[in-house]
Amino acid sequence: MVKELKVKPIENGTVIDHIPAGMAFRVIDIIAAGRDLKKPMSIVMNVESSGIVKKDIVKMEDLELRKREVDKIALIAPDATINIIRGFEVVEKMTVKPPKRVTGIVKCSNPNCISNQKEPVVPEFDVSSTSPLKLRCIYCERDLLDIMRNLV
């Protein structure tokens, strides 16, 4: 007999699904930055999924994501889906996708890049590939290899 983990439905809030296995806590780090998370949250990790081998799911009660948070999540979980829940019903469902240009949410890995100097320059990257996701700095043209490590 197979036992199944049941996670309580949420009345209002956000469900982030199809997060790559093991990345749920990184998604939580993105959301927790600058917020006081006091409402219940459910994290389900390493769940079997038909589209990918394993996935994580994050449910947050009474919280809706900001655009900047969605953009960051798209960089580390480009196949994630975000469901907005109201009155126990999904009222909006979206698949995240990286923007064509990423501004101010990752820093360049080149220490000599002008965006890492004391100049008033905001880091900017073009998305040079979406599968796999690759970012290229518009100033020094260096490819960003470790996106998660360079999130700001």
N, C-alpha and C positions, 0 to 999 in steps of 0.2 A: 504494500500500500504506500503510495506516494503522499507525503504531507506537503501542503502548500502554505507558504507564509502569506498571511492576509494583512494588508496594510489598510487601516481605517480610511475611508474616503474623507476628503476635506470639503467643508461647506463653501469657503471662499479662499482663494489663494492661487498658487502657481505650482504646476507639476512640470518638471524638466525630465524628459524621457530620452532614451537612446544616447546616453552619455557613455563614452567608451569605458569599459570595465576598469575600475581603480581610479577614476578621475572625479568621483563625486565630491571628495573633500576639497579638491582644487576648485570645483564649481562653488562650493560653500565659501571658500576663501574669497572668491570674487564678489559674492553677494554680501558677505559679512563686512567687507571694507567700507567703513563709514556708516554702518548701520548698527542699531542696537537690537539684535535678534532675540526677542523674548517669547515669541509665539512658538507653538509646537512645530517640529520639523521631522520628517521621516526620510531616512536614507536607506535605500535598498541597493546592495552591491552584488555584482557577479551573478546577475539573473540571466537565465537562458533566454535567448531571443532568436527569432528566425532570420532577421536581417544581418545581424552580427553575431559572433560566437557568444559573447557575454556583454552585458550592459549594466549600467547603474541608473538609478532613478532617484530624484530628489523631489520631495513634496514639502511646500512651505505654506503654512496657514496665514491668511490675512496679509499676504505680501505679493505685490506685483513688481516685476523687474523694470529697471530703468534701461533706456536705450544703450547707455555705455556698458552696463552689465551684460546685456544681450550680445553686444559686439565682442566683448571679451570672451564670453562663453563660445561664440562662433569660432574663435581662434583656437580653442583647445578641444572643442567638441563640435566639429563642423556638421555633423549629421543629427544633432540634438533636435528635439521638438519641444516646444513650450506650449503648455495648455493653461489657459486662464479659466479658473473655476469660479462660478458664482451660483449660489443656491444649489450646490452639489452637481451642477451641470457644466459641461465644457462650453463656454461661450465664445472662445477664440482659440484657434490652434494654428501655430506657425512653425515652420522649419527654419532654424537659424541658418544664415549664410553669411560668410565673411563679406564685408563691404569691399568695393573695388580699391578704395584707399583707406588705410588705417592711420588715424591721426590721434596722437597723444595718449595711446593706451599701451604701447610697447616702446621700449627704448632700443636704440641701435647697439649692437654688440661690439661695434668698432669704437674703442676708447678715443680715437683721434677724430671721429666724426664731429662736425660742427654742432650737431644736436646734443653732444655730450660735453660741450665746452660751456663756458659761462655766458654764452650768447643767448639772447632771447629767441631761441628757435625751438619750435615744437617738433618732436620726432614725427616723421611721416613716412609711410611705406606704401608702395604699390603691391597689390596681390598679383604675383607673377604666375602662380599656379594654385588651383584649388584642390587638386587631388594628385599628389599630396599638397597640403597647404604650404606655400612658400611666399615669404614677404621680402621685398627688396627696398632698401633705404633710398629715398629720393635724393638725398644729399651725397652720400658716399658710394651708393650703388652696391653695398654689401648685402648679401643674402642673410637673412636672419634664420639661424639654424635651430635655436631653442626658444620658441615663442613663449612657452610657459615661464621659463626662467627670466624673461625680459618684460613681463607684464608690469605695468606701473599702476 
